[in-house]
Amino acid sequence: MFNQKLYFNKKTIFSNRISVSPMCQYKSLNGFPSDWHYHHLRNLMETGAGSLTVESTSVSKIGKITHFDLCLYNYNHYLEHKKLIRYLKKIRNIPIIIQLSHSGRKGSTEIPWKKKNKPLKQKKWQTIAPSPISRAKGWPKPKEMSIKKISEVVKQFENSAKLAFKAGYDGVEIHMAHGYLIHQFCSPISNLRNDEYGLKKNKYKFPIEVIKSIKKIKPKYKIIGARVTGTDHLKNGIKISDAKNLINKLKKEGLEYVCVSSGGIIPITNLKASKGFRFKISKEIKKDCKIITRTSGMINDFKTIKKFLKGNNIDLVAIGRKLVQDKFFLLNEKKFNLNYQLPQYKYCLKN
Ligand SMILES: Cc1cc2nc3c(=O)[nH]c(=O)nc-3n(C[C@H](O)[C@H](O)[C@H](O)COP(=O)(O)O)c2cc1C
């Protein structure tokens, strides 16, 4: 079943059920894809996975996590993404999705391998959020977003999606997890607003507006997905029932798939990671919301991949670190018969 194609429409077809998970590289200057991206993404394209999601990419200057995040919000970014996509598609013609994000109160931080989860002390910027609540002790207080600011950010998502479609991406994946701005609007931990963008009244107005505005400009055969939070792993946080409620609302506005993630609204939660630990919630979401569903999280062996995909419990398995660590992980597995091998290598490794 891992070799089965997944049809979103007649032009966007994932060639198998394994996807490359998005992974931030913090290797951009002024938001542009760099030589590193060509090298890193080429390697991931060559793994045999049936689709690739490009890392979290900011829709504005203050939507970045660090100064070195990838961006797509102006014409020059668009030109560089277009070049990158043209290059990658020559290697393998599989769907490439870009993950679009705004960091909100999670932004203005150090590069993680220099200082993990630490806000910048110098060259910092004023962050924004649904409510003026810091991410954690020692983090700066974000500015509460006005209604005008919220509409501005909705427009920024729309603008980036438009540029992404034009640049040649097959779809956009909106980041609504890992403590980013949309997650902040969806979680009772970070959204204490009493207006229509709060959680009491018109639930999920902000993410709905984002999906709606992208749907409006989406070319026919491109796709819209989202990385969502299945649970905050916190007593007062998002529960799976909230996640289902959100997904059902977004589906009506044009959302075509979800990747179920969890945790991250604050740096430390009750999340206990283990092999495939999000499979159960992903399966429940797929069953109840009837939407194409991807699961992820420490999936790094064939037995598990096979088990998860069996019986259509989920549609896609996303793999991140294992494919970085071992580019040939999928290709070396004979049983997978992924129908993909670079002809040069296929020929030379035949015997
Ligand atoms: C270096 C690194 C960068 C990541 N960046 C992103 C990102 O840009 N967007 C996202 O949604 N998840 C990101 N993640 C989470 C991964 O997509 C994935 O869900 C996680 O690593 C668990 O899967 P794995 O065990 O197969 O790596 C990142 C993970 C790593 C290790």
The ligand as an SDF file (V2000), in Angstrom:
LIG
                    3D

 31 33  0  0  0  0  0  0  0  0999 V2000
   15.5970   20.0690   12.0650 C   0  0  0  0  0  0  0  0  0  0  0  0
   14.1080   20.0180   12.1160 C   0  0  0  0  0  0  0  0  0  0  0  0
   13.3810   21.0630   11.5770 C   0  0  0  0  0  0  0  0  0  0  0  0
   11.9840   21.0240   11.5840 C   0  0  0  0  0  0  0  0  0  0  0  0
   11.2800   22.0250   10.9710 N   0  0  0  0  0  0  0  0  0  0  0  0
    9.9410   21.9130   10.8140 C   0  0  0  0  0  0  0  0  0  0  0  0
    9.2200   22.8200   10.0060 C   0  0  0  0  0  0  0  0  0  0  0  0
    9.7790   23.6900    9.3400 O   0  0  0  0  0  0  0  0  0  0  0  0
    7.8820   22.6850    9.9630 N   0  0  0  0  0  0  0  0  0  0  0  0
    7.2180   21.6820   10.6200 C   0  0  0  0  0  0  0  0  0  0  0  0
    5.9950   21.6090   10.5520 O   0  0  0  0  0  0  0  0  0  0  0  0
    7.9010   20.7770   11.3370 N   0  0  0  0  0  0  0  0  0  0  0  0
    9.2330   20.8480   11.4370 C   0  0  0  0  0  0  0  0  0  0  0  0
    9.9300   19.8880   12.1100 N   0  0  0  0  0  0  0  0  0  0  0  0
    9.2090   18.6960   12.5910 C   0  0  0  0  0  0  0  0  0  0  0  0
    9.2930   17.5970   11.5170 C   0  0  0  0  0  0  0  0  0  0  0  0
    8.5800   17.9540   10.3590 O   0  0  0  0  0  0  0  0  0  0  0  0
    8.7700   16.2520   12.0390 C   0  0  0  0  0  0  0  0  0  0  0  0
    7.4180   16.3660   12.3440 O   0  0  0  0  0  0  0  0  0  0  0  0
    9.5220   15.7930   13.2600 C   0  0  0  0  0  0  0  0  0  0  0  0
   10.9200   15.8700   13.0710 O   0  0  0  0  0  0  0  0  0  0  0  0
    9.1470   14.3580   13.6250 C   0  0  0  0  0  0  0  0  0  0  0  0
    9.3690   13.4980   12.5510 O   0  0  0  0  0  0  0  0  0  0  0  0
   10.7100   12.6030   12.4080 P   0  0  0  0  0  0  0  0  0  0  0  0
   10.8400   11.8440   13.6940 O   0  0  0  0  0  0  0  0  0  0  0  0
   10.4160   11.7140   11.2240 O   0  0  0  0  0  0  0  0  0  0  0  0
   11.8600   13.5300   12.1800 O   0  0  0  0  0  0  0  0  0  0  0  0
   11.3210   19.9290   12.1610 C   0  0  0  0  0  0  0  0  0  0  0  0
   12.0600   18.8970   12.7410 C   0  0  0  0  0  0  0  0  0  0  0  0
   13.4330   18.9320   12.6980 C   0  0  0  0  0  0  0  0  0  0  0  0
   14.1990   17.7660   13.2820 C   0  0  0  0  0  0  0  0  0  0  0  0
  1  2  1  0
  2  3  1  0
  2 30  2  0
  3  4  2  0
  4  5  1  0
  4 28  1  0
  5  6  2  0
  6  7  1  0
  6 13  1  0
  7  8  2  0
  7  9  1  0
  9 10  1  0
 10 11  2  0
 10 12  1  0
 12 13  2  0
 13 14  1  0
 14 15  1  0
 14 28  1  0
 15 16  1  0
 16 17  1  0
 16 18  1  0
 18 19  1  0
 18 20  1  0
 20 21  1  0
 20 22  1  0
 22 23  1  0
 23 24  1  0
 24 25  2  0
 24 26  1  0
 24 27  1  0
 28 29  2  0
 29 30  1  0
 30 31  1  0
M  END
$$$$
